[in-house]
Amino acid sequence: MEQAAASQMAAKKNDKGHRRRLFYDTCGRWFFGAAACVMSIVIFAIIFLVGKQGLQTFAEVSPLEFFFSGQWDPLSGKYGALFFILGSFLSTALAILIGAPLGLMGAIFLAKVAPTWLQHVMRPAIDLYTAIPSVVYGYVGLVVLVPWLRETFGQATGFGLLAASLILAVMILPTILSISTDALQAVDPSLEEASLALGATWWQTVQHVVLPAAAPGILTAVVLAMARAIGETMAVQMLIGNTPQLAVSLFSPTATLTSNIVVEMGNTPFGSVWGNALFLMAFVLLLLSLAMILLVRRFGQRRFA
Amino acid sequence: MDTRMQNQAAVVVLWLAGLSILGLLAVFLGYVLYRGLPVLSLDFVLGKSSDILAGGGVGAQLFNSFYMLALSLGLSIPVALGAGLYLAEYAKETKLTKCIRLSVESLATVPSIVLGLFGMILFVNVLGLGFSILGGALTLVLLNLPLLVRVTEEAIRTVPKSYREASLALGATKLQTITRVILPKALSGILTGITLTAGRALGETAILIFTAGTTVSRHRFDFDVMAGGETLAVHLWYLMSTGLVPDRERIADGIGALLVLAILVCNILLMVPVKIWGKQRGRQ
């Protein structure tokens, strides 16, 4: 009798413990789900708050003026952001033109040519490229690149579009390298073997078989590099010269959306038209980067964060 | 040029490209260290910064950098772990899951200056935190989250399915399986991800200028989260754009070297033990 009672007690205790564990299990599931939902809440909050603050500009400034006028003179009420938008696009385009070919060649090297030991060196090296703070990039640009450009090309200052784009080109290298390398390595080896067996040289195989097969991944890499370049702030601000004018040559000082926000945000009262115009510029940047993410998803390639 | 020559030329060019990418990095890091290492001294690393006089140090900024990093990681790791676990273990392919995935990707590409301005609206103005360590740390969380979620999810996905099945078959609940089987197995991957994220957050500037500000507390090592939170990276930028100190290039050199050293330590020293540990666990 006593034994049966004891075992019943034990079973009850076990049951209680089991129920407790099941309860914890449910709690865990809810916590994990909630944590995941935080991600969506955050991005919507960013779009909402930055958008709301920025769009208030249109109460005082017409969208036409903001997007299509280059006259930026907040003290006399002129808020034309065209040159900043163009500056952002130009510096990004130039950075891609310089950085993407080098990055792509590096990726082909890393994926197909480099011996294993060198791959083990290059992978962490790419991580290091990403890890170097953008102010350090900007600072090295400031003390090395700008004087060098000034001396070599006989320019007045050396600040300007080219200096910013060269540093940006270095900064987007890791993005292009890592994503293109993964894309190249993911190409089915049997495709390559078939091409080689048909008598194509290795380079012909790479050109006509491997690169086209990896094209969606490489495009993804380029678009994400563009997103990084257009959003880059510190290095660009330190090198571009910060003058709200159109860049007519590679050496003319100009400004971008990001650099202008950093330069002027400190001087503007929160909630003024000037401040709101800067928030609107940030909103434009936000929409551009979101558009790029949607573009990348169209390529249907691997995920990226 | 016949095709064979082209082939050889291509190989040579690719080698050059690969080596120049490595060389560029080595020269870059070497140059920053070469300029900055002679500046580093105990006085510089721990000393107080000065607005006008030469000979200032970066003690408060160094402290702020790591304090803010610790705060932001402490806040973001639980959420990121949860979200990563949800995406890797629980999520079915519903609309909600797709929305969450898209959010993580979008958040990762939002330019940091935009995150900074968002933090400025929400934390500095709406919540009234002012330019403070807390405001900066909270905004920094936004930068950490997407990176951490991604590495957590990837690390958890590398755990073989048989582990889960074995644990569940023994009668463990899903939560027990996660905490006792999956997380220990994925730990080295998660730690590597945290290290990389920490390196990035340490050097972040654009996010912090308008949330943590460009001032530091009067006390040297101030744990008050409402104090001004200028970090090393922000100080470097501030010096080079508006600084008045006569020896600003010297200080900037020193900060550059400190930042690069911190990142090298993050990337190399911390990853080595994790790898060894991972191997040992694998053998058991």
Interface residues (C-beta under 8 A of the other chain):
Chain A: R21 L22 Y24 D25 C27 G28 R29 F31 F32 G33 A34 A35 A36 C37 V38 M39 S40 V42 I43 F44 A45 I46 L49 V50 Q53 L102 G103 M105 G106 I108 F109 L110 K112 V113 A114 L118 V121 M122 P124 A125 D127 L128 Y129 T130 A131 I132 P133 S134 V135 V136 G138 Y139 V140 L142 V143 V144 V170 L173 L177 T201 W202 W203 Q204 V206 L224 A227 R228 I230 G231 E232 T233 M234 Q237 M238 T258 I261 V262 M265 G266 F270 L278 F279 A282 F283 L285 L286 S289 L290 M292 I293 V296 R297 R303 F304 A305
Chain B: T3 R4 Q6 N7 A10 V11 V13 L14 W15 A17 G18 S20 I21 L22 L24 L25 F28 L29 Y31 V32 R35 P78 V79 A80 L81 G82 A83 L85 Y86 L87 E89 Y90 A91 L96 C99 I100 R101 L102 S103 V104 E105 S106 L107 A108 T109 V110 P111 S112 I113 V114 L115 L117 F118 M120 I121 L122 N125 L142 L145 P146 L147 V149 R150 T173 K174 L175 Q176 I178 L196 G199 R200 L202 G203 E204 T205 A206 I209 F210 A233 V234 L236 W237 M240 S241 E249 A252 G256 L259 V260 I263 L264 C266 N267 I268 M271
